[in-house]
Amino acid sequence: MKTRKGFKTYPLTAAQKYHFYYADYCPGKEILNVGSSLTIEFELNVDELRKAIYKAYERCESMRARLVYDEKEKQWYQYIVDKEDREIEYVDFTGKTMEEAEAEMTAWTRVPFGQDEPMNKIVIIKTPDGFQGMYIVGDHRFLDAQSLIGFMKDVIELYCNANFENVPYPADMRSYVEQIEKDFAYEAGSKASVRDREYFHKLFEAPEPIYNGIDGRKRLDDARRKLKNPNLRAAPTGSDSFAADIDIFHLEGEPTERLMKFCEEQHISLQCLLIMGIRTYLQKMNSCDDVSMMVAYARRATLLEKKSGGTRIHSFPFRTIIPEDKTFLEGIHEIRDKQNEVFRYVNFDPVECMNYKREVYQTPLGMGYETVALTYQPATLREKGLVDLGDIRYKTKRYGNGYYADGLYLTVMHRPEDNGLDFSFEHQVKAYSRETLELFYYYMCKIMFKGIENPNLTIGAVIKLI
């Protein structure tokens, strides 16, 4: 398929195809939806906000994308339309409770997108607390956390430029098409892709990893009994139901600042500290030094990658073997060095990576070694937008699509109200209870704070202290 409705078509990138890896097995295609809202304690002009949204659509190719399946070629294609002129609805939730408003936005998040139609929907909203702003739901194949924040920021800056004096017009977005063409060039047998494949193949020459559960060894022991294999090292990472929920735990601004200060002093990213907290908790619960988890990489290093929208996240297994007699700081440095190594190879196709790993270790179907996947989102609107409206309050909120393909996905984001951290656990309801996740969150934080207060303590000593 060369064209569709007069527009040039393009195949999908590896990052887009990655979402079929789980969506193809889910009973509801809304599993692909990402729903979010941004509301501000400010009286916005609805017509002007609508104009800003249309202008932001005009400036962002990926938000004008469409998807189509070619039955003859058995392949998905994408194309970009010239203009978005669909209606942008205004919904006033005044008189309803916040719970009722959130339930309605959650319902919007659970409507899948079809072929040859917009892959996102925006509604201008006024919430019961008087805040105003917008709700966005988009298909994950065209939208990730970074591009969502980038689009929201563009809308706000366009609105401010049109409605306030001395507010500069925002810098141009970059071309989505130009970026995906670079991705296709990489995927078409480039030297870089050959190098990256060699790296991951070498990675899996190591002995087989082992599953560590957030609630201990029960899943692994049960799987060993069920398969009558006492040497089994993989376990079911989820449940037999895709039904999912999101549970969020809040770390306040002041303790968050302590974590950030430690990271700055030690020249490490918060992602490294979060990995250390998670893996040390798993090490404690399973009495095992060999810990694997999934880590998501944003792949937005260049200006083109940062400003072209779309979806770019690739996730890979991240394995560390750190004995308890190493210090907390030594453990973090080991994680930092390994993260820096992995960063060089993250353009590799994550589906090919996972399929190769399964082939090497002969992992039973439905089982794996990684109990949790982590995404850390450093970008905030507090830093990069809303400055022209002054020091006003604003809120962001995620809405669940009702499904999750695996056991547990942790997203850590900075909260706009106080720049604290939100730990957002997306999980299969049958796989984990809120109480189990609350314990995980509590001990993970305890480990991080004990560790930054006593970085030269051994990991074993930190575990004993909590």
Secondary structure, 3 states (H helix, E strand, C coil): CCEECCEEEECCCHHHHCCHHHHCCCCCHHHHEEEEEEEECCCCCHHHHHHHHHHHHHHCHHHHEEEEEECCCCEEEEEECCCCCCCCEEEECCCCCHHHHHHHHHHHHCCCCCCCCCCEEEEEEECCCCCEEEEEEEECCCECHHHHHHHHHHHHHHHHHHHCCCCCCCCCCCCHHHHHHHHHHHHCCCHHHHHHHHHHHHHCCCCCCCCCECCECHHHHHHHHHHCCCCCCCEECCCCCCEEEEEEEEECHHHHHHHHHHHHHHCCCHHHHHHHHHHHHHHHHHCCCEEEEEEEECCCCCHHHHHCCECCCEEEEEEEECCCCCEHHHHHHHHHHHHHHHHCCCCCCHHHHHHHHHHHHCCCCCEECCCCEEEEECCCHHHHCCHHHCCCCEEEEEECCCECCCCEEEEEEECCCCCCEEEEEEEECCCCCHHHHHHHHHHHHHHHHHHHHCCCCEHHHHHHHC
